[in-house]
Amino acid sequence: MTGRRHTEERDMGTRMLRTARIGLTTAGVTAALAMAGCGSDDEDTTSNSTPTTSSDASGGSASGASGVTSLADLTGKGTEGTPPTSSPAPAKGKTVWWVSCGAVAPDCAAPAAAAKEAAGKLGITFKVADGNLNQAGKYLTATREAVAAKPDGIIVHALDCIAIKPALEEAKKANIPVLGVETPDCDTPPNTQAPLLTEDMKYAPEIPDTEAYFKSWGKGAAEYLINKTGGKAQVILNEGTDSVFPLMNQGFTETLKKCSGCKIVDTVKFTAAEQIPNGPWIQRFRTAVTKNPTATATFIPSDYAMTALGGGKAVQEAGSKALVVGGSGSAAGMDGVRSGAVAADTFAHDVAWMGYGAMDNMNRMLQGDPTVVEGVGAKVVTKDANLPAKPGTPYQSKVDFKAAYEKAWAAGK
C-alpha cells in the first residue's frame, strides 16, 4: 500500500447540505465526516454517565489492559505533534487548486479557507473547486475542473478516490502533482485499484499517513472507553461499511481486543448514504440501544451522527447510561460534549492546521522536495478537558501553528 489516503463524502440531499460535518457517503463518507460540522445541535442537557476509575484529565489507565494510552495522555498531548521548523523558500508565482468536499460543510470549508490564507503568505495563487458533497457527481466534475486549469499542483480534500479516478488519471498524464488530504488513495482497503495520488498528507508522528489517521480515529475512542469504564466497556458498535469507515472500525476493534473485560454487545452496520435525518441508521441504532439496556458505551464515528442525527439523544431517551463517544471536534460535537449528550469527542483535530499543513506540503512538492510530517493530530475533548470556552466553536489546538509556519517559510532557502 502506498503512503497516501483518506476520507469520505456523500449524496444526502438538501437537508444534509445544511446540516452536516461528518456525514459520510460511499463517494460520500468523506463529506459525511466533514459534514458533521454543519449539523444542528439536537440534544438534551442530561448527562450520560457510567462508573469510572480515573478522571478525564489526569491519571493513568486503571483498566489492566496493556498498551492502552492513559486518559491523561489522550486529553493531554494526544497525537498532536509540532509544525516543521524548516522549509524550502515559498514557491511564489505558482498556482494551486484545492478540490473541496463541499463549501456548505464547515469541515470542508474551514481547511480550504485556512489553506487559502496560507497560500497568500507563500505567494501562491489559490483556486477552489467545490465538490458540493458529491451532489450529481460533483466530486469528479470539480476535480476535472481543477485539472483542466493546468495548475502547478492540486490538493484533493476529503474526497473518494474511486469517484475521482478518471480525473486523477488525467492529472497524472498531464504531470500535475496531486496531494491527498483526508483522502485515502485508490489502493487503500477495501479498494484494490492502483494508487493515483502523487503524495499522501503526512499528519503527525503517530499518524504519518491517511490510513493510520483513520485507524487512530477508532483507536482513540476505544482507548477512552477502556479507561473510562475501568476495562469493562460493553459496547454498541456503529460500523460503517464504506469509504473510510472500515479503517475506523479496524482501529476501534483491534484496540478494544486489548481489554479482556470489554466486549462488543451489538453491531449496527450502515452505509454513509443511510446516515440521513430519521433514516435507516438512526432507526437501527435506536433499536439496538433499547435491545441492549446493559450496554455501557457506544462508538458513533461522526459528530454529525451523534448530534444532528440524534445518536446522543437516542441513548438518553432510552434511559441508557451508555457513554456516547466519537467525533472529530466540530462545533456541533463540542456543543454535544457541553450539553452532556456526548461523553467525549475522541478525535478532535484543528481543521485550520490541516489547511496550513497541506499548503506546506504542497509548497515542498512544487519544488521537488520531500513532504514532511506536519504535526496535525487529535485529542480527546471532555467537559473537563480541551472544551472550547465559547459555545458554537470547533476544537482549536493550543499550538501556535500559524506563527511556526510563517517563521519557517520566512527563513526558507
Backbone hydrogen bonds, N-H to C=O, Kabsch-Sander energy under -0.5 kcal/mol:
donor,donor_aa,acceptor,acceptor_aa,energy
4,R,2,T,-1.3
6,H,183,T,-0.5
7,T,183,T,-0.6
8,E,29,V,-0.7
9,E,25,T,-1.1
9,E,30,T,-1.1
12,M,10,R,-1.0
17,L,13,G,-1.6
18,R,14,T,-0.9
18,R,15,R,-0.9
19,T,15,R,-1.4
20,A,16,M,-0.6
21,R,35,M,-4.6
21,R,36,A,-1.0
22,I,34,A,-0.6
23,G,31,A,-0.8
24,L,32,A,-0.8
25,T,9,E,-9.9
28,G,9,E,-0.9
29,V,24,L,-1.0
29,V,25,T,-6.8
30,T,7,T,-0.6
30,T,8,E,-1.4
32,A,28,G,-2.3
33,L,22,I,-0.8
33,L,29,V,-3.0
34,A,30,T,-2.0
35,M,23,G,-0.6
35,M,31,A,-2.4
36,A,20,A,-1.2
36,A,32,A,-0.8
36,A,33,L,-0.7
37,G,34,A,-0.9
38,C,20,A,-3.2
38,C,35,M,-2.4
39,G,35,M,-0.6
39,G,36,A,-1.3
42,D,40,S,-0.7
48,N,340,G,-1.5
53,T,227,N,-0.5
68,V,65,A,-0.7
69,T,67,G,-0.5
72,A,59,G,-1.6
74,L,70,S,-2.4
75,T,71,L,-2.4
76,G,72,A,-1.1
78,G,73,D,-3.0
79,T,378,A,-2.8
80,E,77,K,-1.3
81,G,375,G,-2.5
92,K,90,P,-2.0
93,G,123,G,-2.6
94,K,91,A,-1.7
96,V,125,T,-2.9
97,W,153,G,-2.2
98,W,127,K,-2.9
99,V,97,W,-0.5
99,V,155,I,-3.3
100,S,98,W,-0.8
100,S,129,A,-2.5
105,A,102,G,-1.6
107,D,34,A,-1.2
108,C,105,A,-2.0
109,A,105,A,-2.8
110,A,106,P,-3.2
112,A,108,C,-1.0
113,A,109,A,-2.4
114,A,110,A,-2.3
115,A,111,P,-2.6
116,K,112,A,-2.2
117,E,113,A,-2.0
118,A,114,A,-2.5
119,A,115,A,-2.8
120,G,116,K,-2.0
121,K,117,E,-1.4
122,L,118,A,-1.4
123,G,119,A,-0.8
123,G,120,G,-0.6
124,I,119,A,-2.6
125,T,94,K,-2.7
127,K,96,V,-2.3
129,A,98,W,-2.5
131,G,100,S,-2.5
131,G,129,A,-0.6
133,L,101,C,-3.2
134,N,131,G,-2.2
135,Q,132,N,-2.1
137,G,134,N,-1.7
138,K,135,Q,-1.0
140,L,137,G,-0.6
141,T,137,G,-1.6
142,A,138,K,-3.1
143,T,139,Y,-2.1
144,R,140,L,-2.5
145,E,141,T,-2.0
146,A,142,A,-1.9
147,V,143,T,-2.3
148,A,144,R,-2.7
149,A,145,E,-1.1
150,K,147,V,-1.9
152,D,95,T,-2.0
153,G,95,T,-1.2
154,I,177,P,-2.3
155,I,97,W,-2.8
156,V,179,L,-2.4
157,H,99,V,-2.6
157,H,155,I,-0.5
158,A,156,V,-0.5
158,A,181,V,-2.4
161,C,159,L,-0.6
161,C,184,P,-0.6
164,I,160,D,-1.3
165,K,162,I,-1.0
168,L,164,I,-2.2
169,E,165,K,-2.4
170,E,166,P,-1.7
171,A,167,A,-2.3
172,K,168,L,-2.3
173,K,169,E,-2.1
174,A,170,E,-1.7
175,N,172,K,-1.2
176,I,171,A,-2.8
179,L,154,I,-2.6
180,G,199,E,-2.5
181,V,156,V,-2.7
181,V,179,L,-0.5
183,T,5,R,-1.4
185,D,4,R,-1.4
188,T,185,D,-1.9
191,N,188,T,-2.3
193,Q,186,C,-1.6
198,T,178,V,-1.2
199,E,178,V,-1.9
200,D,3,G,-1.1
201,M,180,G,-2.3
203,Y,201,M,-0.7
203,Y,207,I,-0.8
204,A,207,I,-1.6
207,I,204,A,-0.9
213,Y,209,D,-2.2
214,F,210,T,-2.2
215,K,211,E,-1.9
216,S,212,A,-2.4
217,W,213,Y,-1.0
218,G,214,F,-1.1
219,K,215,K,-2.5
220,G,216,S,-2.6
221,A,217,W,-0.9
222,A,218,G,-2.1
223,E,219,K,-2.6
224,Y,220,G,-2.1
225,L,221,A,-2.1
226,I,222,A,-2.6
227,N,223,E,-2.1
228,K,224,Y,-3.1
229,T,225,L,-2.2
230,G,227,N,-1.3
231,G,226,I,-2.6
235,V,233,A,-0.6
235,V,263,K,-3.1
236,I,297,A,-2.2
237,L,235,V,-0.7
237,L,266,D,-2.7
238,N,299,F,-1.6
239,E,237,L,-0.8
239,E,268,V,-2.0
240,G,238,N,-0.7
241,T,270,F,-2.1
245,F,242,D,-1.6
247,L,244,V,-0.8
248,M,244,V,-1.5
249,N,245,F,-3.1
250,Q,246,P,-2.3
251,G,247,L,-2.2
252,F,248,M,-2.3
253,T,249,N,-3.0
254,E,250,Q,-2.3
255,T,251,G,-1.2
256,L,252,F,-2.5
257,K,253,T,-1.5
258,K,255,T,-1.7
259,C,256,L,-1.8
260,S,258,K,-0.7
262,C,259,C,-1.4
263,K,233,A,-2.7
265,V,235,V,-2.1
265,V,263,K,-0.8
266,D,235,V,-1.3
268,V,237,L,-3.2
269,K,267,T,-0.7
270,F,239,E,-1.7
274,E,271,T,-1.4
275,Q,272,A,-1.8
276,I,274,E,-1.6
279,G,276,I,-2.5
281,W,274,E,-1.7
283,Q,279,G,-1.8
284,R,280,P,-2.2
285,F,281,W,-2.7
286,R,282,I,-2.3
287,T,283,Q,-1.6
288,A,284,R,-2.2
289,V,285,F,-2.4
290,T,286,R,-2.0
291,K,287,T,-2.3
292,N,288,A,-1.1
295,A,292,N,-1.7
296,T,234,Q,-1.8
297,A,234,Q,-1.6
298,T,323,L,-2.7
299,F,236,I,-1.4
300,I,298,T,-0.6
300,I,325,V,-2.8
306,M,302,S,-2.0
307,T,303,D,-2.4
309,L,304,Y,-2.3
310,G,307,T,-1.1
311,G,305,A,-2.3
312,G,306,M,-2.6
314,A,310,G,-2.4
315,V,311,G,-1.4
316,Q,312,G,-1.8
317,E,313,K,-2.9
318,A,314,A,-1.3
319,G,316,Q,-1.6
320,S,315,V,-1.9
323,L,296,T,-2.5
325,V,298,T,-2.3
325,V,323,L,-0.6
326,G,344,A,-1.3
327,G,301,P,-1.9
334,M,330,S,-2.6
335,D,331,A,-2.3
336,G,332,A,-1.8
337,V,333,G,-2.1
338,R,334,M,-2.2
339,S,335,D,-2.1
340,G,336,G,-1.2
341,A,336,G,-1.0
342,V,336,G,-1.9
343,A,324,V,-2.0
344,A,324,V,-1.3
345,D,381,V,-2.4
346,T,326,G,-1.4
346,T,344,A,-0.9
348,A,345,D,-0.6
348,A,379,K,-2.1
349,H,328,S,-1.9
351,V,349,H,-0.8
354,M,350,D,-1.3
355,G,351,V,-1.4
356,Y,352,A,-2.1
357,G,353,W,-2.9
358,A,354,M,-2.2
359,M,355,G,-1.8
360,D,356,Y,-2.1
361,N,357,G,-2.3
362,M,358,A,-2.4
363,N,359,M,-2.5
364,R,360,D,-1.5
365,M,361,N,-2.2
366,L,362,M,-2.5
367,Q,363,N,-0.5
367,Q,364,R,-1.0
368,G,365,M,-1.7
369,D,364,R,-2.6
374,E,202,K,-1.9
375,G,203,Y,-2.0
376,V,203,Y,-1.4
377,G,375,G,-0.9
379,K,348,A,-2.2
380,V,74,L,-2.2
381,V,345,D,-2.6
382,T,385,A,-2.1
385,A,382,T,-0.6
393,T,390,K,-0.9
395,Y,329,G,-3.0
401,F,399,V,-2.1
404,A,400,D,-1.6
405,Y,401,F,-2.6
406,E,402,K,-2.5
407,K,403,A,-2.1
408,A,404,A,-2.2
409,W,405,Y,-3.0
410,A,406,E,-2.3
411,A,407,K,-1.5
412,G,409,W,-0.9
413,K,87,S,-0.9
